[in-house]
Amino acid sequence: MPHIPNPTLLVIGLVLFVLGWMLRSWASRHSLTDQVTDTAWEAVKKRDAGVIGREIKGKITEINQASSTLGKASKVAGYGVRHAMAQVAGLAGIAVLLIGLALAALGLFWR
């Protein structure tokens, strides 16, 4: 008798895998650590160390464009909160990816 995979577990696992992938993608876009790492990698590929300075200068310029000190502080706080949320979302994304893979594998091998 041929083995028939469990479609429910398989679909739930694949949906969780995609959700985890999306969480990791969002986290990498909003994490300051990942932004600096990506910029450093671009500097290495282009052999231009000035890329890092321009990226940092761009962030500082964006902060300085706020009209008041409160606006500048809220801009910096926004970067900090977004970075913290990205770290949590990145860890959650890894967990959801692993759970999705486990459920998909369980769906393949368990009737």
Rosetta constraint file for C-alpha pairs under 8 A:
AtomPair CA 3 CA 111 HARMONIC 7.74 0.50
AtomPair CA 4 CA 108 HARMONIC 7.86 0.50
AtomPair CA 4 CA 111 HARMONIC 6.65 0.50
AtomPair CA 5 CA 10 HARMONIC 7.67 0.50
AtomPair CA 5 CA 107 HARMONIC 5.75 0.50
AtomPair CA 5 CA 108 HARMONIC 4.61 0.50
AtomPair CA 5 CA 109 HARMONIC 6.30 0.50
AtomPair CA 5 CA 110 HARMONIC 6.65 0.50
AtomPair CA 5 CA 111 HARMONIC 5.99 0.50
AtomPair CA 6 CA 10 HARMONIC 6.23 0.50
AtomPair CA 6 CA 107 HARMONIC 4.65 0.50
AtomPair CA 6 CA 108 HARMONIC 6.21 0.50
AtomPair CA 6 CA 109 HARMONIC 7.77 0.50
AtomPair CA 6 CA 110 HARMONIC 6.44 0.50
AtomPair CA 6 CA 111 HARMONIC 5.41 0.50
AtomPair CA 7 CA 11 HARMONIC 5.99 0.50
AtomPair CA 7 CA 107 HARMONIC 6.48 0.50
AtomPair CA 8 CA 12 HARMONIC 6.16 0.50
AtomPair CA 8 CA 107 HARMONIC 7.20 0.50
AtomPair CA 9 CA 13 HARMONIC 5.91 0.50
AtomPair CA 9 CA 103 HARMONIC 5.77 0.50
AtomPair CA 9 CA 104 HARMONIC 6.03 0.50
AtomPair CA 9 CA 106 HARMONIC 6.93 0.50
AtomPair CA 9 CA 107 HARMONIC 4.55 0.50
AtomPair CA 10 CA 14 HARMONIC 6.18 0.50
AtomPair CA 10 CA 103 HARMONIC 6.46 0.50
AtomPair CA 10 CA 104 HARMONIC 4.32 0.50
AtomPair CA 10 CA 105 HARMONIC 7.29 0.50
AtomPair CA 10 CA 106 HARMONIC 7.47 0.50
AtomPair CA 10 CA 107 HARMONIC 4.54 0.50
AtomPair CA 10 CA 108 HARMONIC 6.60 0.50
AtomPair CA 11 CA 15 HARMONIC 6.08 0.50
AtomPair CA 11 CA 104 HARMONIC 7.14 0.50
AtomPair CA 12 CA 16 HARMONIC 6.12 0.50
AtomPair CA 12 CA 100 HARMONIC 7.16 0.50
AtomPair CA 12 CA 103 HARMONIC 7.09 0.50
AtomPair CA 12 CA 104 HARMONIC 7.27 0.50
AtomPair CA 13 CA 17 HARMONIC 6.08 0.50
AtomPair CA 13 CA 99 HARMONIC 7.16 0.50
AtomPair CA 13 CA 100 HARMONIC 3.94 0.50
AtomPair CA 13 CA 101 HARMONIC 5.95 0.50
AtomPair CA 13 CA 102 HARMONIC 7.08 0.50
AtomPair CA 13 CA 103 HARMONIC 4.60 0.50
AtomPair CA 13 CA 104 HARMONIC 4.34 0.50
AtomPair CA 13 CA 105 HARMONIC 7.96 0.50
AtomPair CA 13 CA 107 HARMONIC 7.82 0.50
AtomPair CA 14 CA 18 HARMONIC 6.23 0.50
AtomPair CA 14 CA 100 HARMONIC 5.93 0.50
AtomPair CA 14 CA 101 HARMONIC 7.21 0.50
AtomPair CA 14 CA 104 HARMONIC 6.15 0.50
AtomPair CA 15 CA 19 HARMONIC 6.15 0.50
AtomPair CA 15 CA 100 HARMONIC 7.16 0.50
AtomPair CA 16 CA 20 HARMONIC 6.01 0.50
AtomPair CA 16 CA 96 HARMONIC 5.98 0.50
AtomPair CA 16 CA 97 HARMONIC 6.44 0.50
AtomPair CA 16 CA 99 HARMONIC 7.21 0.50
AtomPair CA 16 CA 100 HARMONIC 4.63 0.50
AtomPair CA 17 CA 21 HARMONIC 6.16 0.50
AtomPair CA 17 CA 96 HARMONIC 6.48 0.50
AtomPair CA 17 CA 97 HARMONIC 4.59 0.50
AtomPair CA 17 CA 98 HARMONIC 7.42 0.50
AtomPair CA 17 CA 99 HARMONIC 7.56 0.50
AtomPair CA 17 CA 100 HARMONIC 4.55 0.50
AtomPair CA 17 CA 101 HARMONIC 6.32 0.50
AtomPair CA 18 CA 22 HARMONIC 6.17 0.50
AtomPair CA 18 CA 97 HARMONIC 7.50 0.50
AtomPair CA 19 CA 23 HARMONIC 6.20 0.50
AtomPair CA 19 CA 93 HARMONIC 7.46 0.50
AtomPair CA 19 CA 96 HARMONIC 7.22 0.50
AtomPair CA 19 CA 97 HARMONIC 7.54 0.50
AtomPair CA 20 CA 24 HARMONIC 6.20 0.50
AtomPair CA 20 CA 92 HARMONIC 7.40 0.50
AtomPair CA 20 CA 93 HARMONIC 4.14 0.50
AtomPair CA 20 CA 94 HARMONIC 6.31 0.50
AtomPair CA 20 CA 95 HARMONIC 7.44 0.50
AtomPair CA 20 CA 96 HARMONIC 4.87 0.50
AtomPair CA 20 CA 97 HARMONIC 4.64 0.50
AtomPair CA 20 CA 100 HARMONIC 7.93 0.50
AtomPair CA 21 CA 25 HARMONIC 6.16 0.50
AtomPair CA 21 CA 93 HARMONIC 6.46 0.50
AtomPair CA 21 CA 94 HARMONIC 7.98 0.50
AtomPair CA 21 CA 97 HARMONIC 6.60 0.50
AtomPair CA 22 CA 26 HARMONIC 6.16 0.50
AtomPair CA 22 CA 93 HARMONIC 7.57 0.50
AtomPair CA 23 CA 27 HARMONIC 6.06 0.50
AtomPair CA 23 CA 89 HARMONIC 5.93 0.50
AtomPair CA 23 CA 90 HARMONIC 6.36 0.50
AtomPair CA 23 CA 92 HARMONIC 7.47 0.50
AtomPair CA 23 CA 93 HARMONIC 4.94 0.50
AtomPair CA 24 CA 28 HARMONIC 6.12 0.50
AtomPair CA 24 CA 89 HARMONIC 6.85 0.50
AtomPair CA 24 CA 90 HARMONIC 4.99 0.50
AtomPair CA 24 CA 93 HARMONIC 5.17 0.50
AtomPair CA 24 CA 94 HARMONIC 7.11 0.50
AtomPair CA 25 CA 29 HARMONIC 6.44 0.50
AtomPair CA 26 CA 30 HARMONIC 6.43 0.50
AtomPair CA 26 CA 86 HARMONIC 7.28 0.50
AtomPair CA 26 CA 89 HARMONIC 7.85 0.50
AtomPair CA 27 CA 31 HARMONIC 5.82 0.50
AtomPair CA 27 CA 85 HARMONIC 7.74 0.50
AtomPair CA 27 CA 86 HARMONIC 4.25 0.50
AtomPair CA 27 CA 87 HARMONIC 6.62 0.50
AtomPair CA 27 CA 89 HARMONIC 5.80 0.50
AtomPair CA 27 CA 90 HARMONIC 5.23 0.50
AtomPair CA 28 CA 34 HARMONIC 5.65 0.50
AtomPair CA 28 CA 35 HARMONIC 7.47 0.50
AtomPair CA 28 CA 86 HARMONIC 7.09 0.50
AtomPair CA 28 CA 90 HARMONIC 7.44 0.50
AtomPair CA 29 CA 34 HARMONIC 7.22 0.50
AtomPair CA 29 CA 35 HARMONIC 6.99 0.50
AtomPair CA 30 CA 34 HARMONIC 7.75 0.50
AtomPair CA 30 CA 35 HARMONIC 7.51 0.50
AtomPair CA 30 CA 82 HARMONIC 6.22 0.50
AtomPair CA 30 CA 83 HARMONIC 6.02 0.50
AtomPair CA 30 CA 86 HARMONIC 5.81 0.50
AtomPair CA 31 CA 35 HARMONIC 6.28 0.50
AtomPair CA 31 CA 82 HARMONIC 7.09 0.50
AtomPair CA 31 CA 83 HARMONIC 4.63 0.50
AtomPair CA 31 CA 84 HARMONIC 7.65 0.50
AtomPair CA 31 CA 86 HARMONIC 5.30 0.50
AtomPair CA 31 CA 87 HARMONIC 6.76 0.50
AtomPair CA 32 CA 36 HARMONIC 6.15 0.50
AtomPair CA 32 CA 79 HARMONIC 7.82 0.50
AtomPair CA 32 CA 83 HARMONIC 5.84 0.50
AtomPair CA 33 CA 37 HARMONIC 6.14 0.50
AtomPair CA 34 CA 38 HARMONIC 5.97 0.50
AtomPair CA 35 CA 39 HARMONIC 6.13 0.50
AtomPair CA 36 CA 40 HARMONIC 6.07 0.50
AtomPair CA 36 CA 52 HARMONIC 7.47 0.50
AtomPair CA 37 CA 41 HARMONIC 6.15 0.50
AtomPair CA 38 CA 42 HARMONIC 6.22 0.50
AtomPair CA 39 CA 43 HARMONIC 6.20 0.50
AtomPair CA 39 CA 51 HARMONIC 6.75 0.50
AtomPair CA 39 CA 52 HARMONIC 5.86 0.50
AtomPair CA 39 CA 55 HARMONIC 7.23 0.50
AtomPair CA 40 CA 44 HARMONIC 6.29 0.50
AtomPair CA 40 CA 49 HARMONIC 7.93 0.50
AtomPair CA 40 CA 51 HARMONIC 7.56 0.50
AtomPair CA 40 CA 52 HARMONIC 6.16 0.50
AtomPair CA 41 CA 45 HARMONIC 6.19 0.50
AtomPair CA 42 CA 46 HARMONIC 6.00 0.50
AtomPair CA 42 CA 51 HARMONIC 7.38 0.50
AtomPair CA 43 CA 47 HARMONIC 5.51 0.50
AtomPair CA 43 CA 48 HARMONIC 4.91 0.50
AtomPair CA 43 CA 49 HARMONIC 5.29 0.50
AtomPair CA 43 CA 50 HARMONIC 7.30 0.50
AtomPair CA 43 CA 51 HARMONIC 5.53 0.50
AtomPair CA 43 CA 52 HARMONIC 6.79 0.50
AtomPair CA 44 CA 48 HARMONIC 6.72 0.50
AtomPair CA 44 CA 49 HARMONIC 7.36 0.50
AtomPair CA 49 CA 53 HARMONIC 7.57 0.50
AtomPair CA 50 CA 54 HARMONIC 6.19 0.50
AtomPair CA 51 CA 55 HARMONIC 6.19 0.50
AtomPair CA 52 CA 56 HARMONIC 6.32 0.50
AtomPair CA 53 CA 57 HARMONIC 5.95 0.50
AtomPair CA 54 CA 58 HARMONIC 5.98 0.50
AtomPair CA 55 CA 59 HARMONIC 6.49 0.50
AtomPair CA 56 CA 60 HARMONIC 6.29 0.50
AtomPair CA 57 CA 61 HARMONIC 5.97 0.50
AtomPair CA 58 CA 62 HARMONIC 6.13 0.50
AtomPair CA 59 CA 63 HARMONIC 6.32 0.50
AtomPair CA 60 CA 64 HARMONIC 6.09 0.50
AtomPair CA 61 CA 65 HARMONIC 6.14 0.50
AtomPair CA 62 CA 66 HARMONIC 7.45 0.50
AtomPair CA 63 CA 72 HARMONIC 5.41 0.50
AtomPair CA 63 CA 75 HARMONIC 5.96 0.50
AtomPair CA 63 CA 76 HARMONIC 6.93 0.50
AtomPair CA 64 CA 72 HARMONIC 6.37 0.50
AtomPair CA 65 CA 72 HARMONIC 7.83 0.50
AtomPair CA 66 CA 71 HARMONIC 5.25 0.50
AtomPair CA 66 CA 72 HARMONIC 5.37 0.50
AtomPair CA 66 CA 75 HARMONIC 7.88 0.50
AtomPair CA 67 CA 71 HARMONIC 6.41 0.50
AtomPair CA 67 CA 72 HARMONIC 7.53 0.50
AtomPair CA 68 CA 72 HARMONIC 6.35 0.50
AtomPair CA 69 CA 73 HARMONIC 6.11 0.50
AtomPair CA 70 CA 74 HARMONIC 6.08 0.50
AtomPair CA 71 CA 75 HARMONIC 6.16 0.50
AtomPair CA 72 CA 76 HARMONIC 6.34 0.50
AtomPair CA 73 CA 77 HARMONIC 6.02 0.50
AtomPair CA 74 CA 78 HARMONIC 5.90 0.50
AtomPair CA 75 CA 79 HARMONIC 6.43 0.50
AtomPair CA 76 CA 80 HARMONIC 6.33 0.50
AtomPair CA 77 CA 81 HARMONIC 6.05 0.50
AtomPair CA 78 CA 82 HARMONIC 5.93 0.50
AtomPair CA 79 CA 83 HARMONIC 6.02 0.50
AtomPair CA 80 CA 84 HARMONIC 6.18 0.50
AtomPair CA 81 CA 85 HARMONIC 6.09 0.50
AtomPair CA 82 CA 86 HARMONIC 6.02 0.50
AtomPair CA 83 CA 87 HARMONIC 6.31 0.50
AtomPair CA 84 CA 88 HARMONIC 6.48 0.50
AtomPair CA 85 CA 89 HARMONIC 5.99 0.50
AtomPair CA 86 CA 90 HARMONIC 5.86 0.50
AtomPair CA 87 CA 91 HARMONIC 6.42 0.50
AtomPair CA 88 CA 92 HARMONIC 6.13 0.50
AtomPair CA 89 CA 93 HARMONIC 5.83 0.50
AtomPair CA 90 CA 94 HARMONIC 6.33 0.50
AtomPair CA 91 CA 95 HARMONIC 6.34 0.50
AtomPair CA 92 CA 96 HARMONIC 6.07 0.50
AtomPair CA 93 CA 97 HARMONIC 5.97 0.50
AtomPair CA 94 CA 98 HARMONIC 6.24 0.50
AtomPair CA 95 CA 99 HARMONIC 6.16 0.50
AtomPair CA 96 CA 100 HARMONIC 5.92 0.50
AtomPair CA 97 CA 101 HARMONIC 6.17 0.50
AtomPair CA 98 CA 102 HARMONIC 6.11 0.50
AtomPair CA 99 CA 103 HARMONIC 6.11 0.50
AtomPair CA 100 CA 104 HARMONIC 6.06 0.50
AtomPair CA 101 CA 105 HARMONIC 6.09 0.50
AtomPair CA 102 CA 106 HARMONIC 6.02 0.50
AtomPair CA 103 CA 107 HARMONIC 5.96 0.50
AtomPair CA 104 CA 108 HARMONIC 6.30 0.50
AtomPair CA 105 CA 109 HARMONIC 6.36 0.50
AtomPair CA 106 CA 110 HARMONIC 5.51 0.50
AtomPair CA 107 CA 111 HARMONIC 7.32 0.50
